[in-house]
């Protein structure tokens, strides 16, 4: 990596989520939505974040309505605040009190560095939200325009996190089957949501063995970019600069985890949010609405409907069941639309007949609801096999890095439309089961071997640590 990039990356080491003490009015809206009670302060006074409790979900960023006004006197200049936040100088949006650290400057620097080979991945929830930043209706589905915009920004390869989501199902589904059939630790928790994983590490470290050992799709993509991807693109892995576009602010924390370097390098170099991608597109003068439909690059850009529904609550469970059913029974699943796992915030439970096995599952959306399940497990009263947990209200489509919905009355419509667009995307794709993805099949045949095999375990699995 060039000295120029290193110097930009080293600009700050601040926490992912912060509250500007000059701008916070103490309205306590952020306190109400914080799932881990990490925000403290008296009403009417600036709030502070306990970083030892914060899971960096960014819901406080989404709800914050206190912003810097041109009429405010005695506060730091806008230019100073933008620099502190890592924002591009072209950003015109209001500066709200609660904010996440920005990485647009690092991406812009990487894209201008001819010594680097830039790769980018996009999470499934980004394609149902990015268009809102350009005036299109809430929840508009624009994967083609998103891919085209990334290519115009100058990325050498435009790949997709959905591909890695399909890989995740191969690994996580196989892990679940292994645990169920060999007496492993149950229930098994999903490990795709980094805020949820951080919560377990901080609050219930005694239950860490219940987490799947699978990395998230973001980190699986990152490690594959710099190993398999480097071979496919015939480029030295040390030349690869890997960027991830996420709906989630905690993904910034996740890519910084010291264990996420199994490629021999930092697996994901930089994470930007959906909002930050929109800022980069505007900064480059790209007319998003006028873009012709683009496509993702092959190999690491092919994906199925199962990969795309990772962005909504219940999606990981549904994708896993679509594949798990067929792996276990050797028969086609009767109905791909598993409506019983779909839904909004809260806890949903179901029993699924898979061959001779009755699989008991639970879907938890909204981190405050996870405590109920965790206490049941500690008390020995939970008889689930598989539990999906998403930190944000209705999954990743409502993530802290998504376009900010300024009017509270618009939030239900936004969430509902983003969710509906996700399922439309799934229904319209030619392949809807992860194990049917030919690019995934080729990956295992040419590089990984088999799910849970030596190479896949080394690259795609990890261990989590107590932070209590």
N, C-alpha and C positions, 0 to 999 in steps of 0.2 A: 504494500500500500504506500502511496506517495506521501512525502512529508506534508504536502498541501492538505491532503485529506486528514492526516493525523492531527494537524494543528486545528482544523475546524472541529473535528470530533472532540478534541480536548477543551473546547471552549467552556463547558460547564459540566459539573457532576451533580447537579441539583436533583432533588426527588422528582418523580414523574408528575405528581399532582401538588399544586401549591395554591395558597390563597394570598392575594395581594392585600397587605394590611392597610394600604392607603385607600383602597377602593371598597373593601368589605363594609357593609352597613350593619351587619349583625342581624339580618332578617331571619336567620335560622332555617331557611329553605334547604340549604345543603345538609344541615344536621338531620332534617327529617328524612332525607333520602339515603344518607350514609348507611350501608348495611352492616357496618362493624363498629359504629359509634366512635369513629376516630376523630371527629371534629368537635372541638371544645371552645367555649367562650360564652360570655354573658350576652343576653339579648341586647341588641343595639350597639354592641362592641365588635371589633374585628375578631373573626374566628381563627383558630390555628388547627393544624392537622397533626395528630400524633402519628408520625411515620412508622412507629413500631406496630401500629394497628392497621394503618391504611393498606388496602389491597389494590390501590391504584385503578379502581374500576371506572373512575371519571364521571359517575352519576352526579356528583356535585358540580362538575364543569357543565354538564348538560342543563342543570336547573338554575344555575346562578343568573341573576338578573341585574346585579349591581355592576355598573360599567363606568369607565372614565368619560367624563363629559368635557367639552371644550370650555365649559363655564367653571370647571373645578379649578381652584387656585391652591397653590402651595403643594402640589403633588409633582412627582418626577415627570419630566417630559415624556411624551408618547414614544419618541425615538429610543429613549433609554429603556422604557418598559419593554418595547419590542425586542431590543437586543437581549435583555435579560430572559425573555421568553423563547429566544431562538427563532424569531419570526422573520420572514422575508421582508425587506424594506417596502415592497409593493403592497403589502396587506392593508386593506382599507377597513376591515371589519372593526366593530367596537372591541375594546379590551375589557373583558369581564374580570371580576375579582378572582373567581376560581378558574384556574387554567392548567393545562398540561404543558410540559416542556415540548418545545418544537424542534424538529429535525430537518425542516425543509432546506436550510442552508447547507447542511451536510450532503443532502442528495444533489442539490444544485452544483456543489463543488465537485462531487464525484462524476456527474454527467459531463462536466467540462474538462475532465482529466483524461487525456488521450492514452495514458498508461493503464487505465482500468477498463475491464470488460464488465459492463453493468447488467445485472439481471434483476428483474422485479417480479414479485408475486402479488396477487390480489385476493383477499378473502372473499367468500361468497356474499357477505352482507354489504360489501362496498358497491357492488353493481346495482343494488336496489335502492341506493341512497345518494350516490355521487351527483346524479342529475338534479337533485333538489338545490344544490349550490348554484345551478345555472338557470333556475326559474322554471324547471319542469315540475309537473305535479308530484305530490308526495308519493314516494314508493315507485317511481318510474324505473323500469328495468332497462338498463343500457350497457350490457356487457361489451357489445361491439364498439360503441363510442369510447368506452373506458379503455379498451385495448388500443384503439387508434390514438387516443390522447397520450398514452404511455409511450407509444412508438414515436410520436411527434416530439415528445420531450427528449428523446435521444437514447432510450434504453436499447442495449444491444440485443437483449432477449426479453420478451414479454411472456412470462409464464403465469401459472395460476395455482393458488393455494388449493383449489378444488381437487387438483390432481393429487396433492399430498393428503387431502381428506380421504380420497379413495384408498390411498396406501394405509392411512391410519385405520380404516375399517378392516383391512386385511390383517393388520397386526393386532388391533384391539379385539376384533372378533375372534381371532385365533386364541388370544390370551384368555378371553372369557370362557371359551369352550374348554381350554386346558384346565382352568380353575374349577369349572363345574364338574368335569369328568375325573379329575385327579385329587379332589379335596383341597384345592387352594383356598386362599383367604377370600371370603365372601361376606357381604356383597362387594363386587368390584365397582369402584367409582370411575367415571370418565375423568380424563386428565387434559382435555382440550382447552379448558378455560383457565388461564393463568391466575386470575384473581381468586378463583375457587381453590386452586392448588395452594396459593399463598395463604389463604384462609385456613386450610387444613394444617399447613406447616406451623402457623402461628397459634392456632386455637385448639386443634385436636391432633397434635403430633403422635399421640398414642394410636391413632387410626391411620397412619400413613401407609401401612401395608395394604389397605383397602384400595388405594389409588392404583389405577392402571399404570404400568411402567412406561407406557407409550408417551413419547413426546407429543406436543401439539402438532397439528398440520403445518403451522408456520415453521416450527423448528425442524420437522421432517423435511420440508421443502428446502430449508436453508442448508442442511447437511447434504442433501442429495444434489443441490446446485453445485457444491464445491467438490463433489466426488463423481457421481455418475454424470451430472451435467457438464462437468469439466471435460470428461471423456467424449461426450456427445458433441460438444462444441469445439473440441480440440483446442482448449485454452488452459493455461497453467492456473491451478486453483488459487495461487497467491495473487493472481491478477483480477480475480472475480470480486466485484463489489455487489453484495446482495442486499436488495431493498425489499421491504415488506410493507404493503399497504393494508391497514387493518381498521376495523370499526372500533377497536379496543385500545384504550390507553395503557392497560396493563401489559400489552404485548411489548411495549418499550422496556418494561422491567424484565420480562421473560427473556428477551434476546440478550440482555446484559448478564444473565445468570452465568457464573463461571463454568458450569458443567456443559454449557451449550457450545462446545468446540470439538465435537467428535470428528469433524472433517479434517482436523489438524489446524484449523483456523477458526476465527469467530464465524459461526455458522450463518447468522444473520447480522449484517453490519449495522443496518439502520432500520427502524420502524417509523413509518409516518401514518397518521390517521387519514380517514376519508376527507376530513376538513383540510388537512395539510396537502393532500393531493390536489384538491380543488384550488388551493392557493398557488401551487406550482403551475397548474394549467393556466391560471389567470396571469401569473407572473410572466409566463412565456408568450402571452398574447394569443393563445390557441382559442379558436371559436368552437367550443365544445358542441354546441347545438348544430353546427354546420358540418361536423365530421362525418365522413362516410364510415360505414361499419367496418371495423377491423377484426382481426382474428388473433388468437393466442398462438405462440410458437408451439410446434409439435413436440412430442416426447414428454416434456414436463408441463404441457399446457392442456392436454386432453383430460376431460373429466366427464363424470356421469351425473345423473340427477341426485344420486346418493351423496356425492360430494358437495353439491350446491345447497342441500337442505341443512348442512351443518350450521348455517347462519341463523336458524330459528330454534326456539326451545322445542325439544323432542326430536330434533333432526338427527342428532348423533345416534340416538336410540333407534330411530326408524331405519337409518342407513345400516346400522349394525344388525338389526333384525332381518332386513332384506337379504343380507349376505349370510348371516348365521343360520337362518332357516335352510338355505340351500346347501350350505356346507355340511350341516348335520343330517338332513333328510335325503340329500342327493336328488331332490325333487324341486320343481319350480314353485315358488311361493304363489299361493292362489291369488292374492291381491297385493299389488305394490303400494297402494295408498293405505297406510296404517293409521287411520284417523284417530284411533284410540290413544295414540301417544302424543297427538298434537294438542296444543292449547296455549293458554296465556300464563300469567304469573300464578305461582302457587305450587302445590304438590299434586301430581297425578300418579295413580298406581294402576297396574294391569297385570294380568296373568296371560301368558302366551303359550299356546300348545305348539311345540316344535318337535315333531316326531313323538317319541315316547316321553319327552321331557316337558314338564310344565315350568316355563321360565317366568319367574316373578320379577317385575321391573318397576322402577319408580323414576319419574321425571320431576326435577326440582328446578323451578325458575324463580330467581330473586334470592340472593344469598341469605337474607334473613330467614327464609323458609328452610334452609339447610340444617339449621340447628335442631329442628324437630327430628329429622332423620338421624343425625349424629347421636343425639341422646338416646334414641331407640336402639341404635347399634351398641352403644356403651352399656345399655341396660340388658342387652341380649334379647330384645323383643322384636327385632327386625329380621324378617325371613326373606329378604330380597336376594336375588342373584346379581342384579345389575342396576346401578343408579346413575342417571345422568344429572349433572348439576351445572347450571348456567348462572353466573353471578347477576347479570343484568336482567331487567324486568321481563322481557319476552325473548331473551337470547341476544345474540350478537347484533341483530338488526336494531336493537335499542342501546348499543354500546356507547361508551363515553366519548369515543372518537368520531361518532357519526355527525352529520349536519345538525346544528343546534336548532331545535324547534322552539322558537321564541314565544309563541302563544300556547299556554297550557291546554287550551281547548283543542289545539291541533295535534297534540301528542297521541291520543288514541287512534286518530285517523292515520297518522304517520306510521305508527307501529303496525296497524292492521294492513295498510297498503304494502309496506315493505315485506311483511310476512306473506301476503297473498301473492306478490310478485315472485317471491322465492319459490313457492309451490307451482306457479305457472311455469317458471323456468325449468323446474324438475320435470313437470309433465310433458314439456315440449322437447326434451332432449331425447335423442335416439336410444341411448343406453341409460338405465336408471339404477343399476346395481354395480357396486364397486368392483366386484370380482369379474365383471364382464368388460371392464376397461382394457382394451388391447395394449395400451401403453403401460399399464400397471403389470399386465401379464409379461410383457417384454422386459420390464425392469427386473422382475424376479428371475426370469430365465437368464438374462444376460449379466446381472450384477448382484442381486441380493440372495439368490438361491431360493429360499422359501420363508414364509412368515415364521417368526420366532427362531429363525436359523441363526448361525453364528454372526454373519455379516449384518443382517437386519437388526439383531439384538444390539450389536455394537453401535450402529449408526442411529437407529430409530427409537431406542429405549433409553431410559435414564433412571436416576434415583433422586428422591426428594428428601429434604432435610428438615429437622425440627428447627423452628425459629422462635420457640416459646421462651 
